[in-house]
Amino acid sequence: MKGVTVISHPLVQHNLTRLRDKRTRPQEFRRCLSEMSALMLHEATRSFGLRPVAVQTPLAKAKGYQLEREIVLVPILRAGLGMLDSILQLVPNARVGFIGLKRDETTQRAMFYHKSLPRDLTDFEVVLIDPMLATGGSIVAAMNLLVELGAKHVRFINLIAAPEGIRHVRKFYPNLPIFTAVVDEKLNDKGYILPGLGDAGDRLFGV
């Protein structure tokens, strides 16, 4: 699918299999999710812009590079929290915003319950984080909010995507880069990804 990067790194796929396994307990689930997220960030940030700078080493001047823009990490609560810590270890200077969304199980619509973000995202690289792309409603709602705040440089990292969710996001944001470990078969009648891994938040926190 155009604009969708499936990350096939062996360690990503190994951890994905552990996450899918219903026997994997919350502690192991958190560890695999953390490792997988860090690996995926490498691919998702590969195209970040750089600007040249000069630094003084102990011996001489050297040419180097800095990121063109600051980074804002935006996990979607609550499952996105499981991806945040390992990503922050790689980009410790990043700012962090939070979007709380829950799905109405009857209508399957995304509803906000929390928003905490910088007021102006115009000059930032925004990395939107959520393990699952199911119906796509949460991502579209999150993107609407980010765009309202001026975001122009956004990419989305998730673990498992459904074709229906990708198509829904593409209707509203055709140019949003999506990085995932796998595009699964379909959604069931309750809007869950098949085969998926169940409810990522419940498995992450042992609910």
N, C-alpha and C positions, 0 to 999 in steps of 0.2 A: 504493500500500500504506500502511496506517495506520502512522503513526510514522516513515515514511521520507520524507526531504526530498531530492528530486533537484535539485541546484543547476545551473541552466541558464544561468548567466552566460556571455556569449560568450567571455571569456578562459579560463574553465574548460573549455568545450567545445573551444576551439581547441587548448589544451595536451593535452587528452585524446586528440585525434586524432593529435598528434605522438607521444604515448606509445604508441599502438596500432601505429604504423607500424614494421614490422620493420627498416626501413632506419635508424631512429633509433639513433645510437651512444650509448654510456654517458654521455659528457659532456653531450650534448644531452638525454638522458633524465633525468639528474639535474636539469638546469636547469628543464625543463618540470614535473617532479614538484614541485620546490621552489616555483615560481610558483603552481602549481595549489593546493598545500596552503595557502599563505597566503591565497589568495582564498576557499577553502572555510572557513577558520577564521572569517572575518568572519560568514558565515551561521550557522555552528554555535554561535557564542557570543552571538548576537543576544538570546537570552532570559536571559542571566546576570542575576542579581539585583544591584541597586544599593542603597546606603544614602546618605542625604544627609550632607554634611559642609560645614563652612565653612572657607575659606582667606583669607589676607590677601594681596591683590595689592599691588603697589607704591603703589597709590592708595587702595584701600578693601577692605572685606571683600566676599567673593563666595560665593554658594552653589555647591556642586559635589557630586560624587558619587564614591563609591568602590565597588569590587566588594564584595559581601557576603562572599564566600569567596575564599580563596587558590585558585590553580589548580595542579593537578598534571597534567603531560603524561605519558602512558604509551604510548610506541611499542612495538609488538610486533616483536621482532628477527626477521629482520634488515632486512626491507624497510621497516619503519616508520621506520628511521633516516633514510631519504631525505626524509621529510616533516618531520623534527624541526627542523632549523636555521631554516628560513623561518618556522615557527610561533613559535619562540623569539624571533625578531627582533620579533615583534608583542607577545609577552608575556614580556619578558626576566626578569621577577621570578618566573616560574613555577618550581615545583619539577619535577624530572624523575625518573620511575621507569622501570624497564625490565622487560619480560617476554620471556623467550626461549622460543619454541615452535617445534617442528618437526613436520612431518606424517609419520607412518608411511605409506610409499607402498603398503604392502600392506593395512593396515586403514583408512587415511585418518584415523586418530585423532590428535589433537594431544597432543604430549608436551612437558612442561616441561624446559628445560635451564638456565634462568637466571631468578632472581627478585630484583629489587632495588627496593623500594618503601618509602615511609613506613609505619610500623607501624600508624598509625591514620588512615584516610581519611575519617572521619565528617564533618568540617567542611570538606572540600575540594570544589571543582568538578573532577571528573576527566574529562580528555579522552583517550579511548582512540584510538590511531592505528594504522592498518594499511591499505596500499593496496588489498588485495583482500578481499572477503567471498565466499568460494567455498562450501565445505561448511558453514561456520559453526562448525565444531568448535573452532577456535582462539579465536574470539570468546567462545563459551560458556565455555571453559576459563579465559580471561582474566577474564571477568566473575565466575566463581565465586571466583577469587582476590581480586578487588577487593571483592566483597561480604563475604568472610571478614574483610577488613581494615576493614570498616565503611563502605565507600563507599555513599552514598545518592544522589549527584548525578553521574551518569555520562552522557556522550554519546559516540558513536562516529563518527569521520570516516574514510571510505574513498573510493577512487576509482571502483571498479567492483564491483558487487554482482551475485550470481546469485540468482534467485528461490528456489532451493532453500536457499541459505544464509540468506536473510532468514527463510524459514519456520522453519528450524531454530532460529535465535536467538529468534524470537518464541515458540516453545514454552516456553522457559525464562525469557526476559526480555521479556515482551510490551510493557513500557513503556519500553524502552531507545530513546532517540532516535537514529536512524541518518541520517547525512548522506552522500550519495554523488553522484557526477557522472552515473551512469547505472546502470540495472538491465538487465543483459545478458540474452541469450536463455535459456541453460541451462548445466549442467555436462556435460562429456564423461565417458566411463566411467572416466577417471583422476582425476576431481574437479577439472579445470581449467575455468575460465570460458570460454565461447564467446560471441562471438569473442574477448573478453578482450584481453590484451596479452602473453601468455606468462607466464613466471616473473618477477615484478617484482624480486625480489632478484637474480637472475642478470643481468637487464638493467641494473639499477642499478649493480652492481659489476663488470660486464664478465666474469662467470664463464662 
